[in-house]
Structures are given as C-alpha cells and as structure tokens.
Amino acid sequence: MRIPFLITARLSSVRLPTKLLLELDGTEVVSKIIERALKVFSKEDVIVCTSPLSSDDPLQAIAHRHGIGVSRGHPEDILLRLCGACRETDAYGFVGITGENPIFQLDHCLRIRDEIAKGRDLVRYGGLPMGCSPYGMGRAVLETVVALKEEEDTGYWGAFLNRPEAFDVLMIEAEAALRMPEVRLTVDYPEDLQLMRAIFKILPGMPDLRNVIALLKSHPDLLAINAMRKQSDMPPEMKQRIDNWFAANMQRLKEQRMVRAAQLSRGTTTTIGESGS
C-alpha cells in the first residue's frame, strides 16, 4: 500500500513573490520541507506537486536536485493536482503539506500515514501553530470529490473534505506542549519570512517544533514580528455555495466514496476522466 508525501508548491504568490525559493539559513523554503520529509519517506515517495507552467520550472529543478519526483498538474485546482499525483503513483492516499510550511513534526506524518492506511478519508492535527500541521487524504474520497465537485478553485480544500457528516474525518488534537494555534509559522507575508529567518538563525537546520515553541514563548519580541498578519478566510458566498452543494449531494457522495474505496481495495480503480467541474 503506497502512501507518499506530497508537497503542493507554486511560484505564483503575489504577497511574497517566489517565496518558496527564498532562503532561511542558506536553504530554500521548499528544500527545507523536502529535506525534512526525506528523514522518514523514501526518495520515491516524496513528490513535489506543481503546475505545468514554465514559471514553476525552478521547483522541478529543485526536486531533481534532491533526487525526488515531480507531478505537474492543474494550476488552480489543488485537489485535482493531488489526485493526479496519486494516480501517477498508484497511491492509496497521501500525507502532505504546502510548500510554504517548513516546520512540522515527522512523528505527526507517520501517525497520519497510519490512519490513512486504515481507511480514513481526511486526517489533520488541531491546535498547532498555523503552518505546522501536515495532513492526509485517502484516494477514495479524493477521487469522489474531484469527479463530482462543481468548483475549480480548491485553494480552500478543507471545505470539500472536512465533512464528518459524509466522510471519515479524524482531527488529532496536539499535545499540550505544542498547542499555539494563534501563532503563524508559515511563509506567506514578508513578516512571516522575517520571523522564520530569525527562528532558523537561532535554531538552524531542522528544528523540532517543541524547541521552536519554547523559543517563541521565551522571546515575545519574535512573536511580535508577524502578529499583525491574519490568514485570509474563504469568501462567504463560496462557503455557502459549497455547503449548499454538499447538502444536495450528500447521499451521492457517500455512495460514490464507497464504490471507489471498494475499487481501491480490489486494485481495480481506473483513471477517472472528469475534469473536476
């Protein structure tokens, strides 16, 4: 049963252009993620998921430098891009993280991988600093949502999969020492980059999240660097549209998810030709 580690990555950021190529302690943001993932996943099972646009070619070059794979899929539809990577690798599901989040726990990744192997649809951690939670998706639910959804922009993919009323969703609450949900440990704004560079200057290499949190608690001046930045939320009209769609298609989703799960268990899943719209 193959469950790879997928890194969604694009170079299209407006707030912080080419942010994934920016260096922290001499290493690019995306390389930090690759190096960490390779501590517990094989090179064959760490894959950068980007687009076929030439502007994203540098990400393929970095992946090749590390000896890992690249899957180039839909520029905007993240779920379709992830689904394509699962199809290419004949994966049962995957563990993943986005390319601007270089600090995460490897034991969390392994726990998520184990839960996906049991047949869970979506597994996440709750209570961690923003950007520090890897996640897992089962291929059966991914194929189902990609085939039936009506939205192409799936940047807010949680709205499509975090549906306990329809799918097998597990939220694992982080241990007390790691709970700091109000803190941003991602690279999305210039202030985020400034904080990350300060952290990696003091804790270079591959710092454990416990040490990072201890550092931040003892240095409130660091926390102030990006405290003014807040994560953007899904537009209310999109949320309502997706909620309405789920309410109207709940039974169909459950049935299709069961069909695809059965196909995966028999090894008979075929590539689904729908575009996702």
SULGI-V170834 format. One record per pair of residues at least 24 apart in sequence whose ideal C-beta (glycine too) atoms are under 10 Angstrom apart, sorted by the first residue. I is the first residue (numbers start at 1). J is the second residue. D is the distance in Angstrom with one decimal. If there is no record, write none. Layout:
i:j:d
I:J:D
I:J:D
//
This chain:
i:j:d
1:91:8.6
1:92:4.8
1:93:8.6
1:113:9.8
1:116:9.2
1:117:5.8
1:264:9.4
2:44:9.0
2:45:7.1
2:86:9.0
2:89:6.1
2:90:6.3
2:91:4.8
2:92:6.1
2:93:8.8
2:94:8.9
2:117:10.0
2:139:9.8
3:41:9.1
3:45:7.7
3:86:9.5
3:89:9.6
3:91:6.2
3:92:5.8
3:93:5.3
3:94:6.0
3:95:6.4
3:112:8.9
3:113:5.1
3:114:9.0
3:116:5.6
3:117:6.1
3:136:7.7
3:137:10.0
3:138:9.2
3:139:9.2
4:37:9.6
4:41:7.0
4:42:8.8
4:44:7.8
4:45:4.0
4:46:7.0
4:47:5.6
4:68:9.8
4:69:8.4
4:71:9.6
4:85:7.5
4:86:8.1
4:88:9.8
4:89:5.7
4:91:5.5
4:92:9.6
4:93:9.0
4:94:5.3
4:95:7.5
4:96:8.8
4:113:9.4
5:33:9.2
5:34:9.3
5:36:9.6
5:37:4.7
5:38:8.8
5:40:8.3
5:41:4.5
5:42:9.3
5:45:5.9
5:46:4.9
5:47:7.2
5:68:9.2
5:94:7.0
5:95:5.1
5:96:6.7
5:97:7.9
5:109:6.8
5:112:9.9
5:113:8.4
5:134:8.2
5:136:9.8
6:37:9.5
6:45:9.3
6:46:8.3
6:47:5.4
6:48:8.1
6:49:5.2
6:69:9.8
6:71:7.7
6:81:9.0
6:82:6.0
6:85:5.5
6:86:8.1
6:89:9.1
6:91:8.6
6:93:10.0
6:94:4.7
6:95:7.4
6:96:4.2
6:97:8.2
6:98:9.9
6:135:10.0
6:136:9.8
6:137:9.0
7:33:5.6
7:34:7.0
7:37:7.2
7:46:7.3
7:47:7.0
7:48:5.0
7:49:6.4
7:50:8.7
7:59:9.0
7:63:8.6
7:68:8.9
7:70:9.8
7:71:9.9
7:85:9.8
7:96:6.8
7:97:6.3
7:98:7.4
7:99:5.5
7:101:9.3
8:48:8.4
8:49:5.0
8:50:7.8
8:71:9.9
8:73:9.7
8:78:5.9
8:81:6.9
8:82:6.9
8:85:9.2
8:96:6.6
8:97:7.8
8:98:5.0
8:99:6.3
8:100:9.6
8:155:9.9
8:157:9.3
9:33:8.4
9:34:9.8
9:48:5.5
9:49:6.8
9:50:5.2
9:51:9.2
9:56:7.7
9:59:5.3
9:60:9.9
9:62:9.0
9:63:8.9
9:70:9.5
9:97:9.8
9:98:7.4
9:99:3.3
9:100:8.3
10:49:9.3
10:50:6.0
10:51:6.0
10:53:8.4
10:55:8.3
10:56:6.0
10:59:7.8
10:75:7.3
10:76:9.3
10:78:9.2
10:81:9.4
10:98:9.4
10:99:7.5
10:100:9.9
11:50:8.1
11:51:9.0
11:53:8.7
11:55:5.6
11:56:5.4
11:57:8.9
11:58:6.6
11:59:6.5
11:99:9.1
12:50:10.0
12:51:8.1
12:53:8.2
12:55:6.9
12:56:7.9
12:75:7.8
12:76:9.4
13:99:9.8
13:100:8.0
13:187:9.1
13:188:7.5
13:189:9.7
15:188:6.1
15:189:5.5
15:190:7.9
15:192:9.1
15:229:9.4
15:232:9.8
16:100:8.5
16:187:6.8
16:188:6.3
16:189:6.0
16:190:6.0
16:191:9.5
16:192:7.5
16:193:6.4
18:55:9.1
18:58:7.8
18:59:9.9
19:99:8.4
19:100:6.0
19:186:9.7
19:187:5.3
19:188:7.2
19:189:9.0
19:190:9.2
19:192:8.5
19:193:6.9
20:48:9.7
20:50:9.5
20:56:9.6
20:58:8.6
20:59:6.9
20:62:8.5
20:98:9.5
20:99:4.7
20:100:6.4
20:102:9.5
20:187:7.7
21:58:6.1
21:59:8.2
21:62:7.9
21:99:10.0
22:100:9.8
22:187:7.3
22:190:9.9
22:193:6.1
22:196:9.0
22:197:8.8
23:193:9.7
23:197:8.3
23:200:9.2
24:102:6.9
24:103:10.0
24:187:8.5
24:193:8.3
24:196:5.6
24:197:5.7
24:198:9.8
24:199:8.2
24:200:4.2
24:201:8.5
24:204:8.5
25:196:9.5
25:197:7.7
25:199:9.3
25:200:4.2
25:201:6.5
25:202:9.8
25:203:8.9
25:204:4.5
25:205:7.3
25:207:9.9
26:200:9.0
26:204:8.4
27:102:8.9
27:200:8.5
27:204:9.3
27:205:8.9
27:206:9.8
28:58:9.2
28:59:9.6
28:62:6.5
28:65:9.9
28:99:9.7
28:102:9.3
29:99:7.0
29:100:6.3
29:101:8.7
29:102:5.5
29:186:9.7
29:187:5.3
29:193:8.3
29:196:7.7
30:58:9.3
30:59:6.6
30:62:6.0
30:63:8.5
30:66:9.5
30:98:10.0
30:99:4.9
30:100:8.2
30:102:8.0
30:187:9.7
31:62:6.1
31:63:9.5
31:65:8.2
31:66:7.0
31:102:8.6
32:99:9.8
32:101:9.3
32:102:3.7
32:103:8.1
32:187:9.7
32:196:9.1
32:200:8.2
32:205:9.2
32:206:7.6
33:97:6.4
33:98:8.8
33:99:6.4
33:100:8.7
33:101:7.0
33:102:5.3
33:103:9.2
33:104:8.0
33:134:9.9
34:62:7.4
34:63:7.3
34:65:9.1
34:66:4.9
34:67:9.5
34:68:6.3
34:99:9.5
34:102:9.6
35:66:7.5
35:102:9.1
35:205:8.9
35:206:6.7
36:97:9.2
36:102:7.2
36:103:8.3
36:104:6.9
36:105:9.3
36:106:6.8
36:109:8.9
36:205:9.8
36:206:5.6
36:207:10.0
37:66:9.6
37:68:8.4
37:95:8.6
37:96:9.7
37:97:8.0
37:104:8.9
37:106:8.1
37:109:7.4
37:134:9.1
38:66:7.2
38:67:8.8
38:68:7.5
39:106:5.7
39:109:9.3
39:206:7.5
40:95:9.6
40:106:4.9
40:107:8.7
40:109:6.3
40:110:6.2
40:113:8.8
41:68:9.1
41:95:8.0
41:106:9.1
41:109:7.7
41:110:9.4
41:113:8.7
42:68:9.2
43:67:4.9
43:68:5.2
43:69:8.0
44:68:8.0
44:69:7.0
44:89:8.4
45:69:8.5
45:89:7.9
45:91:8.7
45:94:9.0
45:95:9.2
45:113:9.8
47:71:5.5
47:82:9.9
47:85:5.7
47:86:9.8
47:88:8.4
47:89:7.1
47:91:9.3
47:94:8.5
47:96:9.3
48:72:9.0
48:85:9.2
48:99:7.7
49:73:6.5
49:74:9.8
49:78:8.2
49:81:5.2
49:82:6.1
49:83:10.0
49:84:7.9
49:85:5.0
49:86:9.8
49:88:9.9
49:94:9.3
49:96:8.0
49:98:9.7
49:99:9.0
50:75:8.8
50:81:8.0
50:99:8.4
51:75:4.0
51:76:8.4
51:81:7.5
59:99:7.8
74:146:9.8
74:152:8.0
74:154:9.0
74:275:8.6
74:276:7.4
76:152:6.0
76:153:5.5
76:154:7.8
76:155:7.7
77:146:8.1
77:149:9.0
77:151:8.3
77:152:5.2
77:153:7.2
77:154:5.4
77:155:9.2
77:157:9.5
77:275:8.5
77:276:5.3
77:277:8.7
78:153:8.7
78:154:4.9
78:155:6.2
78:156:9.3
78:157:5.6
78:160:9.8
79:137:8.6
79:142:6.5
79:143:9.9
79:145:6.2
79:146:5.5
79:149:7.5
79:151:9.1
79:152:9.6
79:154:4.4
79:155:9.7
79:157:5.5
79:160:6.4
79:161:8.0
79:276:7.0
80:142:9.2
80:145:9.6
80:146:5.4
80:147:9.9
80:149:9.2
80:152:8.2
80:154:7.4
80:274:9.1
80:275:7.6
80:276:4.4
80:277:9.5
81:146:9.8
81:154:8.8
81:276:9.8
82:137:6.9
82:139:9.3
82:142:6.4
82:146:8.7
82:154:9.1
82:157:8.3
83:137:9.0
83:139:7.5
83:142:4.9
83:143:6.2
83:144:9.9
83:145:8.5
83:146:4.7
83:147:9.0
83:271:9.8
83:272:8.2
83:276:8.1
84:146:9.0
84:271:9.3
85:142:10.0
86:137:8.4
86:138:9.4
86:139:4.8
86:142:6.5
86:143:8.0
86:146:9.9
86:269:9.7
87:139:8.3
87:142:9.7
87:143:8.5
87:269:8.5
87:270:9.5
87:271:5.6
87:272:8.3
88:271:9.7
89:139:10.0
90:139:9.3
90:264:9.8
90:267:8.7
90:269:8.7
91:116:9.6
91:137:9.9
91:138:9.7
91:139:6.0
91:142:9.6
91:264:9.7
92:116:7.2
92:117:7.1
92:119:9.1
92:138:7.2
92:139:5.8
92:140:8.6
92:261:10.0
92:264:6.2
92:265:9.2
92:269:9.7
93:117:7.6
93:119:8.9
93:120:8.1
93:121:8.5
93:122:9.6
93:123:9.1
93:136:6.2
93:137:5.8
93:138:4.2
93:139:5.1
93:140:8.0
93:141:8.6
93:142:7.6
93:264:8.9
94:135:9.2
94:136:6.6
94:137:6.1
94:138:8.7
94:139:7.7
94:142:8.4
95:123:8.4
95:134:5.7
95:135:7.4
95:136:4.8
95:137:8.7
96:134:6.5
96:135:5.9
96:136:7.2
96:137:7.3
97:131:8.6
97:132:9.0
97:133:8.1
97:134:4.7
97:135:7.2
98:131:8.1
98:134:9.6
98:135:9.3
98:155:9.9
98:186:8.1
98:187:9.9
98:188:9.7
99:187:8.7
100:131:7.1
100:186:5.3
100:187:4.3
100:188:5.9
100:192:8.0
100:193:9.4
100:196:9.4
101:129:9.8
101:130:8.7
101:131:4.1
101:132:6.8
101:133:8.4
101:134:8.3
101:185:7.4
101:186:5.3
101:187:7.6
101:188:9.5
102:131:8.4
102:132:9.6
102:185:8.5
102:186:8.7
102:187:7.3
102:196:7.1
102:199:9.6
102:200:8.4
102:206:9.0
102:207:9.6
103:128:9.7
103:129:8.0
103:131:7.1
103:132:5.6
103:185:5.3
103:186:8.8
103:196:8.1
103:199:7.8
103:200:9.1
103:203:9.5
103:206:8.9
103:207:6.8
103:208:8.9
103:209:5.9
103:212:5.9
103:213:9.8
104:128:8.4
104:129:10.0
104:131:8.1
104:132:5.3
104:133:7.1
104:134:5.2
104:185:9.1
104:209:7.1
105:132:7.5
105:133:9.0
105:134:7.9
105:174:9.0
105:175:10.0
105:178:7.7
105:208:7.4
105:209:5.3
105:210:8.5
106:134:9.0
106:206:9.2
106:208:9.3
106:209:10.0
107:208:10.0
107:209:9.9
108:132:8.5
108:133:7.2
108:134:5.6
108:135:9.5
108:136:9.8
108:172:7.9
108:174:8.3
108:178:9.1
108:209:8.7
109:134:5.1
109:135:9.7
109:136:8.4
110:134:9.8
111:136:9.1
111:170:9.8
111:172:6.8
112:136:3.9
112:137:9.6
112:170:8.8
112:172:8.0
115:168:9.4
115:170:5.7
115:172:8.0
116:170:9.4
118:168:9.1
118:170:9.3
119:168:6.8
119:261:7.1
119:264:9.4
119:265:8.9
120:167:8.7
120:168:5.1
120:169:7.6
120:170:5.3
121:145:9.5
121:161:6.8
121:162:9.7
121:163:8.7
121:164:9.5
121:166:8.7
121:167:3.9
121:168:4.5
121:169:6.2
121:170:8.6
121:257:7.3
121:261:9.0
122:157:9.6
122:158:8.4
122:160:9.6
122:161:4.7
122:162:6.3
122:163:8.4
122:164:9.0
122:167:6.3
122:168:7.6
122:169:4.7
122:170:7.2
122:171:8.7
123:168:9.2
123:169:7.8
123:170:4.8
123:171:8.0
123:172:6.9
124:158:8.2
124:161:9.5
124:162:7.7
124:169:8.1
124:170:7.6
124:171:5.6
124:172:7.2
125:170:9.8
125:171:7.5
125:172:5.1
125:173:7.6
125:174:5.4
125:175:9.8
125:178:8.5
126:171:4.9
126:172:6.9
126:173:5.2
126:174:6.5
126:179:8.8
126:181:7.8
127:171:9.3
127:172:9.1
127:173:5.6
127:174:4.0
127:175:8.5
127:176:8.7
127:178:7.2
127:179:4.2
127:180:7.9
127:181:5.4
128:172:9.8
128:173:9.6
128:174:4.9
128:175:9.7
128:178:5.8
128:179:7.2
128:180:7.2
128:181:6.7
128:183:9.1
128:185:8.5
128:209:7.5
128:213:9.3
129:174:9.3
129:178:8.1
129:179:8.8
129:180:4.8
129:181:6.7
129:182:8.0
129:183:4.2
129:184:6.9
129:185:4.3
129:186:8.5
129:209:7.8
129:212:8.1
129:213:7.3
129:216:8.4
130:180:9.2
130:181:6.9
130:182:8.3
130:183:6.8
130:184:4.9
130:185:6.6
130:186:5.9
130:188:9.4
130:192:9.8
130:229:9.9
130:230:9.7
130:231:6.2
131:183:8.9
131:184:6.5
131:185:4.6
131:186:3.1
131:187:7.9
131:188:8.3
131:192:8.4
131:196:9.4
131:231:9.3
132:174:8.6
132:178:7.9
132:180:8.7
132:181:9.6
132:183:8.8
132:184:9.8
132:185:5.3
132:186:8.3
132:209:5.9
132:212:8.5
132:213:9.2
133:171:9.8
133:172:9.0
133:174:8.0
133:178:9.9
133:181:9.7
135:161:9.1
135:162:9.8
136:170:8.8
137:161:6.5
137:167:9.8
138:167:8.5
138:168:7.8
138:257:8.9
138:260:9.2
138:261:7.8
138:264:8.4
139:260:7.6
139:261:8.9
139:263:9.8
139:264:6.1
139:269:7.6
140:167:9.3
140:168:9.7
140:256:9.0
140:257:5.7
140:258:8.1
140:259:8.5
140:260:4.2
140:261:4.0
140:262:8.5
140:263:7.9
140:264:5.6
140:265:9.0
140:269:8.3
141:166:8.7
141:167:5.3
141:168:8.0
141:169:9.3
141:253:8.7
141:256:9.5
141:257:5.5
141:260:7.9
141:261:8.3
142:257:9.8
142:260:8.8
143:256:8.4
143:257:8.5
143:259:9.5
143:260:4.9
143:261:9.4
143:263:8.7
143:264:8.5
143:269:7.2
143:271:9.4
143:272:5.9
143:274:9.4
144:252:9.2
144:253:6.1
144:254:9.0
144:255:9.2
144:256:4.6
144:257:4.5
144:258:9.0
144:259:8.3
144:260:5.6
144:261:8.9
144:272:9.3
145:253:7.6
145:256:9.1
145:257:8.6
145:276:8.6
146:272:7.1
146:274:6.9
146:275:8.9
146:276:4.9
146:277:9.9
147:253:10.0
147:256:7.0
147:260:8.5
147:272:5.3
147:273:9.0
147:274:4.7
147:275:9.5
147:276:7.5
148:245:8.9
148:249:6.6
148:252:6.9
148:253:6.5
148:256:6.5
148:257:9.7
148:274:8.0
148:276:9.0
149:242:8.4
149:245:7.5
149:246:9.7
149:249:9.1
149:253:9.5
149:274:9.3
149:276:6.2
149:277:7.7
150:241:8.3
150:242:8.8
150:245:6.1
150:249:9.3
150:276:8.9
150:277:6.4
151:238:7.5
151:241:7.6
151:242:6.7
151:245:8.1
151:276:8.3
151:277:8.0
152:275:8.4
152:276:6.5
152:277:5.9
153:238:8.0
154:242:9.9
154:276:8.0
155:232:9.7
155:234:8.6
155:238:9.9
156:232:9.4
156:233:8.3
156:234:4.4
156:235:8.8
156:238:7.2
156:239:8.1
156:242:8.4
158:234:8.6
159:234:6.1
159:238:7.7
159:239:6.4
159:241:9.7
159:242:5.0
159:243:8.1
159:245:10.0
159:246:8.8
160:242:6.8
160:245:9.3
160:246:8.5
163:242:9.7
163:243:9.7
163:246:6.2
163:250:8.6
163:253:8.1
165:246:8.1
165:247:9.6
165:250:7.1
165:253:9.9
165:254:9.4
166:246:6.8
166:249:9.0
166:250:5.7
166:251:9.1
166:252:9.9
166:253:5.2
166:254:5.9
166:257:7.6
167:253:7.9
167:254:8.3
167:257:6.7
168:257:8.9
168:261:9.7
174:209:9.2
175:210:9.1
177:209:9.1
177:210:5.9
177:213:7.0
177:214:8.4
178:208:9.9
178:209:5.9
178:210:6.6
178:212:9.5
178:213:6.3
179:213:8.6
180:209:9.3
180:212:9.3
180:213:5.5
180:216:7.2
180:217:8.1
180:223:9.3
182:223:9.1
182:227:8.9
183:212:9.4
183:213:8.0
183:216:6.5
183:217:9.8
183:222:9.7
183:223:6.6
183:226:8.7
183:227:8.7
184:223:9.5
184:225:9.5
184:226:5.4
184:227:8.3
184:229:6.1
184:230:8.4
184:231:7.4
185:209:8.2
185:212:7.0
185:213:9.0
185:216:8.6
185:226:9.2
186:226:9.1
186:229:9.4
186:231:8.4
187:226:9.9
188:226:9.1
188:229:7.5
188:231:8.0
188:232:9.1
189:226:6.6
189:228:9.1
189:229:4.9
189:230:9.9
190:225:9.9
190:226:8.8
190:229:9.3
191:224:9.6
191:225:5.5
191:226:3.8
191:227:8.4
191:228:7.1
191:229:5.6
192:225:8.4
192:226:5.1
192:229:6.6
193:225:9.6
193:226:8.8
194:222:9.5
194:225:5.3
194:226:7.1
195:222:6.3
195:223:8.1
195:224:9.2
195:225:4.4
195:226:4.9
195:227:9.4
195:229:9.5
196:225:9.4
196:226:9.0
197:225:9.7
198:222:5.7
198:225:6.8
199:225:9.8
//
